[in-house]
Amino acid sequence: MHIIKDDLTGSEIRALLETHFAGMLANSPEGSCHFLDFDGLNAPDVTFWSIWDDDALMGCGALKELSPDHGEIKSMRTHAEHLRKGAGAAMLAHIIAQARERGYRRLSLETGSSDAFIPALSMYTAHGFAFCPPFGDYVEDPFSCFMTCEL
């Protein structure tokens, strides 16, 4: 597996993100979905990566700067053909390492609360994330779970 900084122009990554957007909307009401669209993922405060096995796209993830010492994980997604191969864990480890390198003291995330998000919640918990109150501009929402990890 190798991780690259991605400019979101490739057809494979765009298709994976379209699947990601549709999956979020299928499992949470639109007003409770907080994913970044293509423009949001290309914003100056966001770095986006994709993970590959040779020429096969395995997944993606992004890091958004909330403040000089706080980052947020965005758009973590593993391609359906590569589930349970370690791509999600590898991307999460990469994002955590990047957050530390930037000097962030805390890394947070928002994800869904339905059963569809149990695998993601389990992975985040296994990597040291704990449930927390809403952060940044988020508000309490029964369809959201908020997690954070002190770095």
ZADO-1210 file (C-alpha; in nm, 4 decimals, padded with zeros to 6 digits):
<atoms>
<atom x="00.0000" y="00.0000" z="00.0000" code="MET" pos="1"/>
<atom x="00.1119" y="00.3522" z="-00.0695" code="HIS" pos="2"/>
<atom x="-00.0508" y="00.6833" z="00.0175" code="ILE" pos="3"/>
<atom x="-00.0350" y="00.9889" z="-00.2063" code="ILE" pos="4"/>
<atom x="-00.1536" y="01.3458" z="-00.1772" code="LYS" pos="5"/>
<atom x="-00.4425" y="01.3509" z="-00.4234" code="ASP" pos="6"/>
<atom x="-00.5739" y="01.6433" z="-00.6295" code="ASP" pos="7"/>
<atom x="-00.9195" y="01.4825" z="-00.6758" code="LEU" pos="8"/>
<atom x="-00.9012" y="01.4938" z="-01.0559" code="THR" pos="9"/>
<atom x="-00.8800" y="01.1195" z="-01.1241" code="GLY" pos="10"/>
<atom x="-01.1949" y="00.9354" z="-01.2282" code="SER" pos="11"/>
<atom x="-01.1386" y="00.6574" z="-00.9723" code="GLU" pos="12"/>
<atom x="-01.1147" y="00.8918" z="-00.6721" code="ILE" pos="13"/>
<atom x="-01.4090" y="01.0965" z="-00.7937" code="ARG" pos="14"/>
<atom x="-01.6181" y="00.7782" z="-00.8247" code="ALA" pos="15"/>
<atom x="-01.5164" y="00.6658" z="-00.4740" code="LEU" pos="16"/>
<atom x="-01.6102" y="01.0054" z="-00.3314" code="LEU" pos="17"/>
<atom x="-01.9456" y="00.9990" z="-00.5129" code="GLU" pos="18"/>
<atom x="-02.0047" y="00.6595" z="-00.3467" code="THR" pos="19"/>
<atom x="-01.8999" y="00.8130" z="-00.0142" code="HIS" pos="20"/>
<atom x="-02.1408" y="01.1058" z="-00.0526" code="PHE" pos="21"/>
<atom x="-02.4274" y="00.8725" z="-00.1485" code="ALA" pos="22"/>
<atom x="-02.3489" y="00.6427" z="00.1442" code="GLY" pos="23"/>
<atom x="-02.3582" y="00.9289" z="00.3916" code="MET" pos="24"/>
<atom x="-02.6928" y="01.0496" z="00.2550" code="LEU" pos="25"/>
<atom x="-02.8338" y="00.6951" z="00.2584" code="ALA" pos="26"/>
<atom x="-02.7531" y="00.6500" z="00.6293" code="ASN" pos="27"/>
<atom x="-02.8277" y="00.9942" z="00.7750" code="SER" pos="28"/>
<atom x="-03.0739" y="01.2725" z="00.6927" code="PRO" pos="29"/>
<atom x="-02.9294" y="01.5377" z="00.4605" code="GLU" pos="30"/>
<atom x="-02.9227" y="01.8019" z="00.7371" code="GLY" pos="31"/>
<atom x="-02.7172" y="01.5643" z="00.9521" code="SER" pos="32"/>
<atom x="-02.4557" y="01.4868" z="00.6849" code="CYS" pos="33"/>
<atom x="-02.1370" y="01.6846" z="00.7286" code="HIS" pos="34"/>
<atom x="-01.9161" y="01.5530" z="00.4493" code="PHE" pos="35"/>
<atom x="-01.7092" y="01.7929" z="00.2417" code="LEU" pos="36"/>
<atom x="-01.7963" y="01.8075" z="-00.1273" code="ASP" pos="37"/>
<atom x="-01.5274" y="01.8315" z="-00.3969" code="PHE" pos="38"/>
<atom x="-01.4838" y="02.2052" z="-00.3439" code="ASP" pos="39"/>
<atom x="-01.4602" y="02.1562" z="00.0326" code="GLY" pos="40"/>
<atom x="-01.1984" y="01.8857" z="-00.0080" code="LEU" pos="41"/>
<atom x="-00.9968" y="02.1203" z="-00.2305" code="ASN" pos="42"/>
<atom x="-01.0052" y="02.4054" z="00.0242" code="ALA" pos="43"/>
<atom x="-00.6693" y="02.5448" z="00.1423" code="PRO" pos="44"/>
<atom x="-00.7233" y="02.4179" z="00.4996" code="ASP" pos="45"/>
<atom x="-00.7791" y="02.0570" z="00.3827" code="VAL" pos="46"/>
<atom x="-00.5230" y="01.7985" z="00.2709" code="THR" pos="47"/>
<atom x="-00.6634" y="01.4968" z="00.0876" code="PHE" pos="48"/>
<atom x="-00.4906" y="01.1611" z="00.0334" code="TRP" pos="49"/>
<atom x="-00.5704" y="00.8395" z="-00.1470" code="SER" pos="50"/>
<atom x="-00.4327" y="00.4954" z="-00.0690" code="ILE" pos="51"/>
<atom x="-00.3381" y="00.2488" z="-00.3417" code="TRP" pos="52"/>
<atom x="-00.2317" y="-00.1120" z="-00.3879" code="ASP" pos="53"/>
<atom x="-00.0264" y="-00.0859" z="-00.7064" code="ASP" pos="54"/>
<atom x="-00.2817" y="00.0730" z="-00.9423" code="ASP" pos="55"/>
<atom x="-00.5937" y="-00.0217" z="-00.7413" code="ALA" pos="56"/>
<atom x="-00.7558" y="00.2543" z="-00.5375" code="LEU" pos="57"/>
<atom x="-00.8175" y="00.1236" z="-00.1870" code="MET" pos="58"/>
<atom x="-00.9520" y="00.4314" z="-00.0096" code="GLY" pos="59"/>
<atom x="-00.9104" y="00.7914" z="00.0928" code="CYS" pos="60"/>
<atom x="-00.9027" y="01.0329" z="00.3826" code="GLY" pos="61"/>
<atom x="-00.8488" y="01.3995" z="00.4568" code="ALA" pos="62"/>
<atom x="-00.7242" y="01.6272" z="00.7323" code="LEU" pos="63"/>
<atom x="-00.8823" y="01.9675" z="00.7918" code="LYS" pos="64"/>
<atom x="-00.7142" y="02.2286" z="01.0092" code="GLU" pos="65"/>
<atom x="-00.9587" y="02.3691" z="01.2640" code="LEU" pos="66"/>
<atom x="-00.6968" y="02.5727" z="01.4505" code="SER" pos="67"/>
<atom x="-00.3163" y="02.5679" z="01.4804" code="PRO" pos="68"/>
<atom x="-00.3406" y="02.2868" z="01.7377" code="ASP" pos="69"/>
<atom x="-00.6595" y="02.1008" z="01.6327" code="HIS" pos="70"/>
<atom x="-00.7345" y="01.8975" z="01.3221" code="GLY" pos="71"/>
<atom x="-01.0386" y="01.7110" z="01.1967" code="GLU" pos="72"/>
<atom x="-01.0492" y="01.3856" z="01.0026" code="ILE" pos="73"/>
<atom x="-01.2722" y="01.4072" z="00.6959" code="LYS" pos="74"/>
<atom x="-01.3829" y="01.1752" z="00.4143" code="SER" pos="75"/>
<atom x="-01.2407" y="00.8481" z="00.5406" code="MET" pos="76"/>
<atom x="-01.3643" y="00.5823" z="00.2996" code="ARG" pos="77"/>
<atom x="-01.2460" y="00.2373" z="00.1981" code="THR" pos="78"/>
<atom x="-01.3383" y="00.1078" z="-00.1458" code="HIS" pos="79"/>
<atom x="-01.5900" y="-00.1786" z="-00.1187" code="ALA" pos="80"/>
<atom x="-01.3482" y="-00.4169" z="-00.2952" code="GLU" pos="81"/>
<atom x="-01.0799" y="-00.3519" z="-00.0316" code="HIS" pos="82"/>
<atom x="-01.2685" y="-00.3736" z="00.2975" code="LEU" pos="83"/>
<atom x="-01.0875" y="-00.5472" z="00.5847" code="ARG" pos="84"/>
<atom x="-00.7485" y="-00.5325" z="00.4122" code="LYS" pos="85"/>
<atom x="-00.6049" y="-00.2655" z="00.6419" code="GLY" pos="86"/>
<atom x="-00.6472" y="00.0352" z="00.4113" code="ALA" pos="87"/>
<atom x="-00.8630" y="00.2284" z="00.6580" code="GLY" pos="88"/>
<atom x="-00.6231" y="00.1668" z="00.9459" code="ALA" pos="89"/>
<atom x="-00.3254" y="00.2633" z="00.7274" code="ALA" pos="90"/>
<atom x="-00.4953" y="00.5872" z="00.6201" code="MET" pos="91"/>
<atom x="-00.5920" y="00.6671" z="00.9790" code="LEU" pos="92"/>
<atom x="-00.2339" y="00.6085" z="01.0961" code="ALA" pos="93"/>
<atom x="-00.1114" y="00.8368" z="00.8164" code="HIS" pos="94"/>
<atom x="-00.3528" y="01.1143" z="00.9138" code="ILE" pos="95"/>
<atom x="-00.2568" y="01.0843" z="01.2819" code="ILE" pos="96"/>
<atom x="00.1130" y="01.1050" z="01.1872" code="ALA" pos="97"/>
<atom x="00.0477" y="01.4118" z="00.9698" code="GLN" pos="98"/>
<atom x="-00.1470" y="01.5777" z="01.2526" code="ALA" pos="99"/>
<atom x="00.1428" y="01.5181" z="01.4919" code="ARG" pos="100"/>
<atom x="00.3914" y="01.6496" z="01.2356" code="GLU" pos="101"/>
<atom x="00.1834" y="01.9682" z="01.2060" code="ARG" pos="102"/>
<atom x="00.1950" y="02.0116" z="01.5821" code="GLY" pos="103"/>
<atom x="-00.1724" y="01.9469" z="01.6469" code="TYR" pos="104"/>
<atom x="-00.2470" y="01.8557" z="02.0069" code="ARG" pos="105"/>
<atom x="-00.5897" y="01.7149" z="01.9261" code="ARG" pos="106"/>
<atom x="-00.7498" y="01.5323" z="01.6366" code="LEU" pos="107"/>
<atom x="-01.1292" y="01.5037" z="01.6172" code="SER" pos="108"/>
<atom x="-01.3948" y="01.3649" z="01.3879" code="LEU" pos="109"/>
<atom x="-01.7678" y="01.3488" z="01.3302" code="GLU" pos="110"/>
<atom x="-01.9301" y="01.0372" z="01.1935" code="THR" pos="111"/>
<atom x="-02.2726" y="00.8812" z="01.1808" code="GLY" pos="112"/>
<atom x="-02.4456" y="00.7039" z="01.4651" code="SER" pos="113"/>
<atom x="-02.6416" y="00.4339" z="01.2799" code="SER" pos="114"/>
<atom x="-02.5361" y="00.0691" z="01.2605" code="ASP" pos="115"/>
<atom x="-02.3708" y="00.1384" z="00.9229" code="ALA" pos="116"/>
<atom x="-02.1004" y="00.3332" z="01.1080" code="PHE" pos="117"/>
<atom x="-02.0144" y="00.0664" z="01.3678" code="ILE" pos="118"/>
<atom x="-01.7019" y="-00.0538" z="01.1796" code="PRO" pos="119"/>
<atom x="-01.5693" y="00.3047" z="01.1599" code="ALA" pos="120"/>
<atom x="-01.6468" y="00.3713" z="01.5253" code="LEU" pos="121"/>
<atom x="-01.4666" y="00.0493" z="01.6222" code="SER" pos="122"/>
<atom x="-01.1597" y="00.1442" z="01.4198" code="MET" pos="123"/>
<atom x="-01.1436" y="00.4936" z="01.5704" code="TYR" pos="124"/>
<atom x="-01.1832" y="00.3562" z="01.9225" code="THR" pos="125"/>
<atom x="-00.9060" y="00.1015" z="01.8581" code="ALA" pos="126"/>
<atom x="-00.6767" y="00.3920" z="01.7591" code="HIS" pos="127"/>
<atom x="-00.7313" y="00.5893" z="02.0788" code="GLY" pos="128"/>
<atom x="-01.0320" y="00.8054" z="01.9926" code="PHE" pos="129"/>
<atom x="-01.2979" y="00.8602" z="02.2576" code="ALA" pos="130"/>
<atom x="-01.6473" y="01.0016" z="02.2353" code="PHE" pos="131"/>
<atom x="-01.6714" y="01.3739" z="02.3065" code="CYS" pos="132"/>
<atom x="-01.9180" y="01.6615" z="02.2831" code="PRO" pos="133"/>
<atom x="-01.9581" y="01.8436" z="01.9513" code="PRO" pos="134"/>
<atom x="-01.6550" y="02.0532" z="01.8529" code="PHE" pos="135"/>
<atom x="-01.6038" y="02.3391" z="01.6101" code="GLY" pos="136"/>
<atom x="-01.9318" y="02.4424" z="01.4488" code="ASP" pos="137"/>
<atom x="-02.1078" y="02.1110" z="01.5158" code="TYR" pos="138"/>
<atom x="-02.4138" y="02.0834" z="01.7402" code="VAL" pos="139"/>
<atom x="-02.5709" y="01.7855" z="01.9158" code="GLU" pos="140"/>
<atom x="-02.7444" y="01.5634" z="01.6620" code="ASP" pos="141"/>
<atom x="-02.8868" y="01.2140" z="01.7196" code="PRO" pos="142"/>
<atom x="-02.7435" y="01.1100" z="01.3830" code="PHE" pos="143"/>
<atom x="-02.3856" y="01.2140" z="01.4715" code="SER" pos="144"/>
<atom x="-02.1107" y="01.0762" z="01.6907" code="CYS" pos="145"/>
<atom x="-01.8196" y="01.2984" z="01.7863" code="PHE" pos="146"/>
<atom x="-01.4798" y="01.1602" z="01.8793" code="MET" pos="147"/>
<atom x="-01.1423" y="01.3065" z="01.9708" code="THR" pos="148"/>
<atom x="-00.7898" y="01.1935" z="02.0461" code="CYS" pos="149"/>
<atom x="-00.5244" y="01.3850" z="02.2360" code="GLU" pos="150"/>
<atom x="-00.1945" y="01.3751" z="02.0489" code="LEU" pos="151"/>
</atoms>
